[in-house]
Amino acid sequence: MKKILLAASFAMVFGGLQAQDDLLDMLDSGPTTEYATASFKTNRVVNGHSIENTGYGVLDFKISHRFAPLRRGIYDVFGLDNATIRIGLDYGITDRLMVGFGRNSREKVIDGFVKYKILRQSSGKKTMPLTLCYLADAQIITQGFTDESRDNLFSSRLFYTHQLLLGRKFSDGFTLQLMPTLLHRNLVPTPDDKNDVFSMGVAGRVKLTKRVALNAEYYHVFPDQIVSTDFYNTLTIGFDIETGGHVFQLHFTNSADMTYKGFITESSERWFWKGDNGNLMSGIRFGFNVSRVFTVRKPKGYNL
């Protein structure tokens, strides 16, 4: 009799546990939150930032070149004899917060930034239609001033950028991004130039193959802020090529600079125009970015 009661008790307990497990399985099988990934192949579209961040514990080493205009011809190897260079490091503190700095050969500028992902595009249990990031960037000129008529103040060397990145990955093959941007210049070329410059950037990515994508990026500066007659908005078109831990970005642009103050407010070339002799001229430059990532800190629970 005791054996029968013991067996019945065991069956009731086991059955209760099994029912509880089934209930948990039903709960676990409900909708989960899925976040959009790989909107762009790196944290840069080309010159400016994308809505992607460097992941937690990942160090991103970047080397960038912008060559002279192609119109210089074969004697100058279509601009390859001259280049401006930036070398930088980006690091992911968390999956939503990253920092970075770089050193540029043009004006020997040192730049640094903080970027935070406020909203993340997601579907499922939690739905968010777009990704929103905030970027704060600062640049300092370290080369000597050539204009002796002005005081060489330390504050005159500083530039600041605040930017919102709003993007949506519409499909596996298409991403669109808007970049409202405020750039502050402590020192401006003339009294008529504005210290605060507002611009709107737009960028897109079209996936061509599993490892190749077409990127485009354009920054429009609103009128009556820069009075220089040889200033032009920056347009960049190029290809991203992913090869393992590297991403190669090969592109054509009319900007020689890779800092926000440079490619937003100081581009002095156009893509095309007619010269004095009526011939078609071009200010297009070839350039590239090379990105190599290293895992510095492994996520919790990560095993080889």
Protein Blocks (a to p, Z undefined) as FASTA:
>chain_A
ZZmmmmmmmmmmmmmmmmmmmmmmmmmmmccddddehkbfbfbfklmccfbdcdehiacd
ddddddddfklommnonoplpccddddddddfblmbccdddddfehpiacddddddfbac
dehjbccfbdcdddddddddfbdcfblkbccdfklmpccdddddddddfbfkbccddddd
ddddfbafbfkbcfbdcdddddddddfblmbccddddddddehkbmcfkbccdddddddd
dehjaccdddddfbfbfbfklmmmmccbdfbdcdfkopacdfbdcdddddddddfbdceh
iaZZ
